[in-house]
Structures are given as C-alpha cells and as structure tokens.
Amino acid sequence: MSELIDVERDGAIARVVMHRKGNNSIAEDLMQELAAAFDELGKDSAVRAVVLESAYEKYFSVGADLTSMATVDRESPFATQQISLLMRRMNGHFSAIERCPKPVIAAINGHALGGGSELTLCCDYRVMVEDDRSRIGQTESSLGIIPGAGGTQRLPRLIGKARAMRFLIESTRLSAREAEAVGWVDMAVGPDQFKAAVDELAGKLAKAATLAIAMIKDAVHRGFDLPIEQALEIEAENFARASLSTDAAVGIMSFLSKQEPEFTGS
C-alpha cells in the first residue's frame, strides 16, 4: 500500500502525486513506491500517459533526504560498500521510471534540486513553472558530494557534456527559462498556464500510438551507447514489432483515407 504517493486516474492519463515530508525529499521509501507505481502503470493497457507531480505548491522535490547518510559509520571498512549498495538500489528505482513504456511528463511546479532534478531526468518530458522562484539544478557539489542517481550520466546526455560539466561542478540553480534555453526542461510556463500546459501535453500523448512510443523509448535507451550496427539491430526489431501492431494498421489506413487515427495502444 502506498503511503508517500497517490495514483490518480483521469481516463487514459495517470497522475503519480508525491507527498513525502512536505518537500518530497528523496529516500528509498519514496523511490520504492514510485518504482512500483510506474511498473504497474507501464503494464496497464488503459493508461496511455503518466504525469509525475508533487502535492506541494513550492516543491517538486528538494533532493536527497541526507539523514540516511548519518547512519553510516564513516570509520567502518565497509562504509564505501554500504553507500555504494544503497545507491545501486536507488538507481534501480530511478531506472524503473525511465523504463516505463508509456510517455512520462515531469510537472515541475517548484524546486527540483539534486535528487529531485535526477527524478525529472528519468522522465520523457519536463514542464517547469516560471515563477521567479523555482529552480532546478544538480546542487550536490555544494554539499561536498556528487549526484548519485544518474545526474552525472543523464544530464550530459540530455544537454551535452560541456554544459552539464559546468552546471554540475558549480551546483548551478537555473530558473525555468534558463533551463529551457539549454534544453534541461522542454517548456517553461507561467503559473497561470502551468496546469493547462501539462494537461494539454498529457492529453496529446494519451491519444498517440502508445505501443510505438514504447518501442521508440526502448530503442533509444538500449541503443544509445552501443555501436551503431548493434543499435540498428534493436531499431529493426522494434520497427517490426510496431509495424505488426493494430495501431500501425489504424495509422496507415487513416493516413491513406485522410482521417484522424484513433489509436488504441495495441
């Protein structure tokens, strides 16, 4: 039973709403619930798009709950191993969100710092409020630590190595407009238009060919770091799977008859 998130359904759109300790600080309990929810939603044929959002007005997620680090005996010969194992488990939870076959939108309604930013990097779209207050950033180096849930890997892949390196080293906090300018977020939207922008994008994605989207996500994630020949093999396999789907038949027939397709996600 989930205690730190709620899953709300609105037709084909599912909303995963975080509510942990007033600011959604990242810890294993929250990430376990998120991973389980995204695994379930990914398998639910009735769900066509997922929105990850916060129940709190000013915070998407402020980053890691550092109290978990306080339990580590720094003098223990096993301290490094203990922390490494923790982060491997956490990365497994984060990756479950990234692997979700449905399109996922991060609705960034407030600060998304450290682990909170890493959480958004697991999503396919990032819509952030531009309210002269909210900031996004990998701020770990200002605490003497480094990102541990994908920040050093996903951010360079998203915005490029040179830009990411500077932001990571300097613990830069960007506004929504600044983040949009470098590709960190897809849309920077004013507070009055924020919910409508997220809803419009979710509605558009929920009408799309969900199985084709799943095949695209899988091909990109699995093939990104492979030699091009191996990556093209993945693409060819996924192309075949998508081509044999009901949605492909609907899409092609609708195109030929000049009608709007009504995809079913199968």
C-alpha positions, 0 to 999 in steps of 0.5 A: 500500500502506498503511503508517500504517493497517490495514483490518480486516474483521469481516463487514459492519463495517470497522475503519480502525486508525491507527498513525502515530508512536505518537500518530497525529499528523496529516500528509498521509501519514496523511490520504492513506491514510485518504482512500483507505481510506474511498473504497474502503470507501464503494464496497464493497457488503459493508461496511455500517459503518466504525469509525475507531480508533487502535492506541494505548491513550492516543491517538486522535490528538494533532493536527497533526504541526507539523514540516511547518510548519518547512519553510516559509520564513516570509520567502518571498512565497509562504509564505501560498500554500504553507500555504494549498495544503497545507491545501486538500489536507488538507481534501480528505482530511478531506472524503473521510471525511465523504463516505463513504456508509456510517455512520462511528463515531469510537472515541475511546479517548484524546486527540483534540486539534486535528487529531485532534478535526477527524478525529472531526468528519468522522465520523457518530458519536463514542464517547469513553472516560471515563477521567479522562484523555482529552480532546478539544478544538480546542487550536490557539489555544494554539499561536498558530494556528487549526484548519485542517481544518474545526474552525472550520466543523464544530464550530459546526455540530455544537454551535452557534456560541456554544459552539464560539466559546468552546471554540475561542478558549480551546483548551478540553480537555473530558473525555468527559462534558463533551463529551457534555453539549454534544453534541461526542461522542454517548456517553461510556463507561467503559473497561470498556464502551468496546469493547462500546459501539462494537461494539454501535453498529457492529453496529446500523448494519451491519444498517440500510438502508445505501443510505438512510443514504447518501442521508440523509448526502448530503442533509444535507451538500449541503443544509445551507447552501443555501436551503431550496427548493434543499435540498428539491430534493436531499431529493426526489431522494434520497427517490426514489432510496431509495424505488426501492431493494430495501431500501425494498421489504424495509422496507415489506413487513416493516413491513406483515407485522410482521417484522424487515427484513433489509436488504441495502444495495441 
